[in-house]
Amino acid sequence: MKARATKTEARRRQTTARPQTVGSRLIHGLSELRDALASGEPLGNRFTVRTVGLPDPPKAYDAAAVVRTRARLNVSQAIFAGLLGISPVLVRSWEYGLRTPSPLACRLLEQVDRDPDYWLRMVRRAS
């Protein structure tokens, strides 16, 4: 009978020692933040505080800018599309002015403009 009581106690300990849920950790953290703000204490004394700088938003690319970028590599629309991981139809749409590149695509086009030799090496490696 003694062994059985020990197993029951062990089970009870396991159920009471559950890890905190995400919700309870979130509430605790927000309560701690509220208390720190109310006390006027600098947040850096209580929390890890980081200041980061983000790059400027990408420049907009119009049809002529896309054509110039592709021309720097001297590749076809299909190869350019393959390098960027998009369809040739999308490249054509950009170059004809039917669509404009998204901010993410503009960031990628900036990378191509910044280091065209890197992208040219990718073309040569694939050949």
N, C-alpha and C positions, 0 to 999 in steps of 0.2 A: 504494500500500500504506500509505503514511503516513496518508492521510485515513481509511482504514478503522480503523487503530489509534486514531485520535482519536475516532471515533464509538464504538468499543468502550469507551474510557476514559470518555467522557461517560455512556454507559449505566451503567457500573459506579458512577460517582459518583452518579448518580440513585438507584440501588438502595440504596447505602449511606447516603444522606442522607434516609432516610425519616423522616417525623414520628413522634414517640413515640406509642405506642398509649395508649388510655385506661387500660388495666390497668397499664402501666409507669409512667404519671404518677401513678396512684393509689398504687401501691406506694412510689414515691419520696416522695410527700407524707406517707404514713403513717410511713415511716422517718424523715423529717425531724421529724415530730411526736413520735415515740418518743424520738429523740435530745434534743429540746428538753425533754421531760418528765423524762428521766433526768438531764439536766444541772441541773435545778432553775431554769433561766433562766425569767424571766417570759415567758409566751407572747406578750405584746404586743410584746416586743423583736424577735421573729422573724416573727410572723404578723399579719395584720389581724384584730383582735379587736373585735367589736361586741357591745354589750349592747342588747337591745331589750325593750320592754314590750309585752305582748299584752293585748288587752282582756279583761275578765272574760267567762266563758262566757255565752251568751245566757240570759235568764230563760226558764223553761218557760211554755208557753202551754197552758192547758186550754180546754175548749169555750167557757166563758163569756168568756175573754179574747179568743178569736178573734172571737166575736160582737161584743164591744165594739169591737175594732179595725175590723172591717168597718162597724159602725154609725157610727163617727167619720167615715167617708167617705160614708156614706149611699148605698151602691151595692148592687146585687144580688150574689148569690153568683157568678153567671156573670161579671159585670164584675170583681169582686174577684179571681176566679180568673185572668181574663185579665191583670190588672195584675201578679199574682205569677208568671205564666207556668206555672200549674198547671191541672189540670182542675177543673171545678165539682164533680165527684163527690168530689174530695179535700177541697175546702172544706166540703162538706156533711158528710163523715165527721168532720172536725175539729169542726164546730159541734155535731154530735150526740154527740160523745164516743166515736165508734167508733174513731178513730185520734187520735194526738197528733202535732203537728208535729215534724219532725226538728230537730236543732240548727241546721242551715242555714236551714230555714224560719223557725225562731224568730228568728234573726238578722235575716231579712228583715222579719218582722212587727214587730220592734223599730224598724226603719227607718221603717216605715209609721207607727207610733205616735209616733216622734220628729218626723217632718215630714209630717203628713197633707196639708198644702197642696201640697207637691210632687206627691204622688200624685193629688190632685184636679186639678191642672193637667194631668196626663197624661190623665185621663179627659176633660176638657174639650177638649184638643187633638185627641183621637181622634174627638170627636163632629162 
